[in-house]
Amino acid sequence: MDMSEDDKALYFINLKDRKLYGLFVDTPARVPTAADVKSWVRTGRSLPQQTPFLSSL
């Protein structure tokens, strides 16, 4: 689990489906919706180099 450098996203890996997830974090806090969660499939041994999640904010 990790926060983005600008503290706008929380990243975590689901150990069951092995996907990387990004959850948009807002200020003030609010209940997240499905639109606030993005996921990426991990290919090989590396994680995605770019984070399209943040570019879509």
HELIX and SHEET records of a PDB file:
HELIX    1   1 ALA A   34  ASP A   36  5                                   3    
HELIX    2   2 PRO A   52  SER A   55  1                                   4    
SHEET    1   A 4 ASP A   2  MET A   3  0                                        
SHEET    2   A 4 ALA A   9  ILE A  13 -1                                        
SHEET    3   A 4 LYS A  19  PHE A  24 -1                                        
SHEET    4   A 4 VAL A  37  VAL A  41 -1                                        
END                                                                             
